[in-house]
Amino acid sequence: MRGALARAREAVDDCLDLPASTLSGAELVAALDEAMVVQRKAAALVLELVGEIDRSGLPREQGATSTVAWLRHRMRVSASAARTLVADAETLDVAPAPLRDAVTSGSISPEQARVVGATLRTVQVEAGAVAADKAVGILLDWAGRFEPDGLRRLGHRILEHVAPQVAEDAQRRALDAADKSAQRDRYLNVSPTGDGRIRLSGLLDAETGAVLRAALDPLTRPGAAEDDRNPGQRRHDALAELCRLALRAADLPDSGGAPAQVVVTTSFDAMTGRLGVGRLDTGQPLSAATVRRLACDARILPAVLNGRGQVLDVGRQRRLFTGPIRRALVLRDGGCAFPGCDRPPHWAQGHHIRHWSDGGDTSVANGVLLCGHHHRAVHQDGWVVRMTADGQPEFVPPPWVDARGHPRRNEFHRRC
């Protein structure tokens, strides 16, 4: 076998020495067809060899923990590639003769064989061996005309061809299982990259994916002739526009007692066009130019501070009474103001320093943001909240925490 493989390698070397640029269009296509058959046959041989190596126990004899680990080291392939080789070799080893012949002849690729093998296993479970035997010929005929994804989609309907009496029940069970899997596996991560940008990753269920596509597609079409954005950039911009549309919707739920909004904190100089920077309410810095641009958006709320960081003005919306006060608390406290707490603003509740029942008013000077846990602690455990001369809240612990009663502040949310 080694001699035959050496001759095959020499034949490939001869082909590589011939410049492809000298071939006509028809010759290029014919050469590619032949090269693909050679590649598939070589892949089938690799699977035969991997299967025999796995069965022989050779990897463990050479100190490897598994055939996958041995392949990674010996062939310098990734773990996923090694696992795929072993799995494909196992599939080929138990494949019915027609499927095995199609792979070794190079008429279908290992990836197509993987789809056929998985589909046959499903047919075997749902309808039995006789139906699986009928399915082989149909699937191999489809494999001659369709790439793996198309073959997989057609394979979902194979029972309608070979066992129509069980197809409906099998499809219902498969859809139920897919729904449960989608509900279990769904997620969306929104991860800061550290430089102000956000990385999105996730897995949407079919319904949510369809809703997202339906919402994004009208906004992703190329604009004017000079629109040079690539598809990914158009989807990015479409998502941004979709979120702006949502922020303008009247029925969007509140966030921590205030309407869902982007709040930009800036200095008076930056707002009037001089040099300066701003910050989102998350603490992320922004250039002065970006602040001025965002301030033009009716749903982007500018909050202007003086040189000492005190709130000079917070944008207002007539229908809201408590919104501006809460936004001022968010800007001042940054989140739960209890010492050492890192809970963000939308987890926090407004607390009256002088209780409402004792005549305390609802104002920035008499308010502080506290998460639910620390709100209960202040009410029940003897902590005293007071405002300092610089307009910041501080907390005096009860005697059982600190007999000296030394006041404490939250340093976690400080931005200067």
C-alpha positions in Angstrom: 0.0 0.0 0.0 2.8 2.4 0.8 4.3 1.9 -2.7 0.9 2.6 -4.3 0.4 5.7 -2.2 3.9 6.9 -3.1 3.0 6.6 -6.8 -0.3 8.4 -6.2 1.6 11.2 -4.5 4.0 11.4 -7.5 1.1 11.6 -9.8 -0.4 14.5 -7.8 3.1 16.2 -7.9 3.1 15.9 -11.7 -0.3 17.6 -11.8 0.9 20.4 -9.5 3.9 20.9 -11.8 1.6 21.6 -14.7 0.4 25.3 -14.8 -3.4 25.5 -14.5 -3.3 28.8 -16.4 -2.6 26.8 -19.6 -5.9 25.0 -19.4 -9.0 26.1 -21.2 -12.3 26.7 -19.3 -13.6 23.2 -20.2 -10.3 21.6 -19.2 -10.2 23.4 -15.9 -13.7 22.1 -15.0 -12.8 18.6 -16.0 -9.6 18.7 -14.1 -11.4 20.0 -11.0 -13.9 17.1 -11.3 -11.2 14.6 -11.4 -9.3 16.2 -8.6 -12.4 16.1 -6.4 -12.8 12.4 -7.1 -9.2 11.8 -6.1 -9.6 13.8 -3.0 -12.8 11.9 -2.0 -11.1 8.5 -2.7 -8.1 9.7 -0.6 -10.5 10.7 2.2 -12.2 7.3 2.1 -8.8 5.6 2.4 -8.0 7.8 5.4 -11.2 6.7 7.1 -10.4 3.0 6.4 -6.9 3.5 8.0 -8.3 5.5 10.9 -10.9 2.8 11.6 -8.3 0.0 11.5 -6.0 2.0 13.8 -8.8 2.6 16.2 -9.9 -1.1 16.2 -6.3 -2.3 16.7 -5.7 -0.3 19.9 -2.5 1.1 18.4 -3.0 4.6 19.9 -3.1 3.2 23.5 -0.1 0.9 22.9 1.8 4.1 22.0 0.7 5.8 25.2 -2.2 7.9 23.9 -5.4 8.2 25.9 -7.5 7.8 22.8 -7.5 7.6 19.0 -8.6 11.2 19.0 -5.6 12.3 21.1 -3.3 10.2 19.0 -4.5 11.8 15.8 -4.2 15.3 17.2 -0.5 14.7 18.0 0.4 12.5 15.0 -1.5 14.4 12.3 -1.4 17.9 13.9 -5.2 18.4 13.5 -7.6 20.0 15.9 -9.6 18.0 18.4 -12.8 18.6 16.5 -11.2 17.4 13.2 -9.8 14.3 15.0 -13.2 13.5 16.5 -14.9 13.8 13.1 -12.4 11.4 11.5 -13.0 8.8 14.2 -16.8 9.2 14.0 -16.8 9.0 10.2 -14.6 5.9 10.3 -17.1 4.3 12.7 -20.0 5.3 10.4 -18.2 3.8 7.3 -17.4 0.6 9.2 -21.1 -0.2 9.9 -22.6 1.5 6.7 -24.7 -0.6 4.3 -22.7 -1.8 1.2 -24.3 0.8 -1.2 -23.2 3.7 1.1 -19.8 2.3 1.6 -19.3 1.8 -2.1 -20.4 5.3 -2.9 -17.8 6.7 -0.4 -14.9 4.5 -1.6 -15.7 5.3 -5.3 -15.5 9.0 -4.6 -19.1 9.6 -5.9 -20.1 11.2 -2.6 -18.1 13.2 -0.1 -17.5 12.1 3.6 -19.7 15.1 4.6 -22.6 13.8 2.5 -22.0 10.3 3.8 -22.3 11.7 7.3 -25.7 13.1 6.5 -26.8 9.9 4.9 -25.6 7.8 7.8 -27.4 10.0 10.4 -30.6 9.9 8.3 -30.5 6.1 8.0 -30.1 5.8 11.8 -33.2 7.9 12.2 -35.2 5.8 9.7 -34.0 2.6 11.5 -35.3 3.8 14.8 -38.6 5.2 13.5 -39.6 2.6 10.9 -37.2 -0.4 11.1 -34.6 -2.1 8.9 -36.8 -2.7 5.9 -37.5 1.1 5.6 -33.8 1.9 6.1 -32.9 -0.4 3.2 -35.4 1.4 1.0 -34.0 4.7 2.1 -30.4 4.1 1.1 -31.0 4.2 -2.7 -33.1 7.3 -2.4 -30.6 9.1 -0.3 -27.7 8.2 -2.5 -29.6 9.4 -5.6 -30.2 12.8 -3.8 -26.5 12.9 -2.8 -25.6 12.9 -6.5 -27.6 16.1 -6.9 -27.5 18.0 -3.7 -24.8 19.4 -1.3 -24.9 18.3 2.3 -27.2 21.0 3.6 -29.8 20.4 0.9 -29.4 16.7 1.4 -30.0 17.1 5.1 -33.2 19.1 4.5 -34.5 16.5 2.1 -33.6 13.8 4.6 -36.1 15.2 7.0 -38.8 14.1 4.6 -37.4 10.6 3.8 -40.0 8.8 5.9 -42.7 10.2 3.6 -41.1 8.1 0.8 -40.2 4.9 2.6 -42.7 4.7 5.5 -45.6 7.1 5.1 -47.6 5.3 7.8 -45.2 6.5 10.5 -44.0 9.7 9.0 -46.5 12.0 10.6 -45.9 10.7 14.1 -42.2 10.8 13.6 -42.3 14.4 12.4 -44.4 15.4 15.4 -41.9 13.8 17.8 -39.0 15.4 16.0 -40.6 18.8 16.1 -41.4 18.4 19.8 -37.8 17.4 20.5 -36.5 20.3 18.5 -38.8 22.7 20.4 -37.5 21.5 23.7 -33.9 21.7 22.6 -34.4 25.2 21.3 -36.0 26.3 24.6 -33.2 24.7 26.6 -30.3 26.0 24.5 -31.5 29.5 23.7 -29.3 32.3 25.0 -27.9 35.7 24.1 -24.6 37.1 25.5 -23.9 40.9 25.4 -20.2 41.1 26.4 -18.1 44.4 26.6 -14.8 44.1 24.8 -13.1 46.6 27.1 -12.7 49.3 24.4 -16.3 50.5 24.4 -17.6 48.0 21.9 -20.0 45.1 22.5 -19.7 41.6 21.3 -22.9 39.7 20.6 -23.1 35.9 20.6 -26.0 33.6 21.1 -28.4 30.9 19.8 -31.9 31.9 18.9 -34.9 29.6 18.7 -36.6 29.3 15.3 -39.4 31.7 16.2 -37.1 34.4 17.6 -34.8 34.0 14.6 -37.7 34.5 12.2 -38.9 37.6 14.1 -35.3 39.0 14.1 -34.9 38.4 10.4 -38.3 39.9 9.6 -37.4 43.1 11.6 -33.8 43.4 10.2 -34.3 42.6 6.6 -36.1 45.8 5.6 -33.3 47.8 7.2 -30.4 45.9 5.7 -31.0 46.7 2.1 -28.2 48.7 0.5 -28.8 52.4 0.4 -27.8 54.8 -2.4 -25.3 53.9 -5.0 -22.4 55.2 -2.9 -23.3 52.8 0.0 -20.1 50.8 0.4 -21.1 49.0 3.6 -20.6 45.2 3.6 -23.5 42.9 4.7 -22.2 42.6 8.2 -22.0 46.4 8.6 -25.6 46.8 7.2 -26.9 44.3 9.7 -25.1 46.1 12.5 -26.6 49.4 11.4 -30.0 47.8 11.0 -29.9 46.5 14.6 -29.0 49.9 15.9 -32.0 51.4 14.0 -34.2 48.7 15.3 -33.2 49.5 18.9 -33.9 53.2 18.3 -37.3 52.3 16.9 -38.0 50.3 20.1 -36.9 53.1 22.3 -39.4 55.4 20.6 -42.2 52.9 21.2 -44.7 53.9 23.9 -45.2 50.3 25.2 -41.6 49.4 25.9 -41.4 48.3 29.6 -39.7 50.6 32.2 -36.2 49.9 33.4 -35.9 50.3 37.2 -38.8 52.8 37.3 -37.6 54.9 34.4 -38.3 54.6 30.7 -35.7 52.6 28.7 -33.3 55.3 27.5 -29.7 56.0 26.8 -28.4 58.7 29.1 -25.2 60.7 28.1 -23.5 62.6 30.9 -21.4 65.6 29.7 -20.0 68.9 30.8 -21.4 72.3 29.9 -18.3 73.0 27.7 -18.8 69.8 25.6 -22.4 70.6 25.0 -21.6 74.1 23.9 -19.1 72.9 21.3 -15.8 73.3 23.2 -13.4 70.5 24.1 -14.6 67.9 26.5 -15.9 64.3 26.7 -19.0 62.6 27.9 -20.0 59.3 29.4 -22.9 56.9 29.0 -24.7 56.0 32.2 -22.7 52.8 32.2 -19.5 54.9 32.7 -18.2 54.3 29.1 -16.4 57.5 27.9 -17.5 59.2 24.6 -15.9 61.9 22.5 -17.4 65.4 22.6 -18.4 65.1 18.9 -20.3 61.8 19.7 -22.1 63.5 22.6 -23.3 66.4 20.5 -24.5 64.0 17.8 -26.3 61.8 20.3 -27.9 64.9 21.9 -29.8 65.4 18.7 -31.8 62.2 19.2 -35.0 62.7 21.1 -34.6 59.5 22.9 -30.9 60.1 23.9 -31.1 62.2 27.1 -28.3 64.7 27.8 -27.5 65.3 31.5 -25.2 68.3 32.0 -22.8 68.6 34.9 -20.8 71.5 36.3 -17.1 71.4 37.1 -17.7 69.7 40.5 -19.8 66.9 38.9 -23.1 68.2 40.2 -26.2 67.8 38.0 -27.1 71.1 36.4 -29.9 69.9 34.2 -31.5 66.5 33.2 -33.7 66.3 30.2 -37.4 66.0 30.9 -40.4 64.3 29.3 -43.7 65.9 30.3 -45.5 62.6 30.9 -43.0 61.6 33.5 -42.8 63.0 37.1 -40.2 60.8 38.8 -38.1 60.0 35.7 -35.7 63.1 35.9 -35.1 62.6 39.7 -34.3 58.9 39.2 -32.0 59.7 36.3 -30.2 62.3 38.5 -29.8 59.6 41.2 -28.4 57.2 38.6 -25.9 59.8 37.5 -24.8 60.5 41.0 -24.7 57.0 42.6 -24.0 54.9 39.5 -25.8 51.9 41.0 -26.5 50.7 44.5 -24.8 53.2 46.8 -24.3 50.8 49.7 -20.6 50.4 50.5 -19.0 47.6 48.5 -22.1 46.8 46.4 -21.6 46.5 42.6 -25.3 46.2 41.6 -26.1 48.3 38.5 -28.7 51.1 38.4 -31.5 49.0 36.9 -31.3 46.6 39.9 -31.6 49.5 42.4 -34.6 51.2 44.0 -35.0 54.8 45.2 -34.8 55.1 49.0 -35.9 58.1 51.0 -33.1 59.1 53.4 -35.7 60.9 55.5 -38.7 58.6 55.3 -41.7 59.7 53.4 -43.9 58.9 56.4 -41.7 61.3 58.4 -42.2 64.2 56.0 -39.3 63.5 53.7 -39.6 64.8 50.2 -38.9 63.0 46.9 -35.8 64.8 45.7 -32.2 64.1 44.7 -31.0 65.5 48.1 -33.3 63.1 50.0 -32.8 60.1 47.8 -30.3 57.3 47.3 -30.2 54.2 45.1 -30.2 50.8 46.9 -30.5 47.3 45.6 -33.2 45.2 47.2 -30.9 43.4 49.6 -29.3 46.6 50.9 -32.7 48.5 50.9 -33.9 45.9 53.4 -30.6 46.1 55.3 -31.0 49.9 55.7 -34.6 49.5 56.9 -34.1 46.6 59.2 -30.5 46.4 60.4 -29.8 49.8 61.8 -27.7 51.4 59.0 -28.0 55.2 58.8 -27.8 57.0 55.5 -26.9 60.7 55.4 -25.8 63.2 52.8 -22.3 64.8 53.1 -21.4 68.4 52.4 -20.2 67.4 48.9 -23.7 66.0 48.1 -22.7 62.3 48.3 -24.5 59.6 50.4 -22.5 57.9 53.1 -23.6 55.1 55.4 -23.0 54.8 59.2 -22.9 51.2 60.3 -24.8 49.9 63.3 -22.7 49.3 66.5 -22.6 45.5 66.0 -20.8 46.1 62.6 -18.5 49.0 63.8 -18.6 50.2 67.4 -16.9 53.5 66.3 -19.6 54.2 63.8 -17.1 55.2 61.1 -19.0 56.3 58.0 -18.5 54.5 54.7 -19.0 55.2 51.0 -19.4 53.1 47.9 -16.2 53.4 45.9 -17.1 50.9 43.3 -19.2 53.2 41.1 -17.0 56.3 41.4 -16.1 57.7 38.0 -13.5 60.3 38.8 
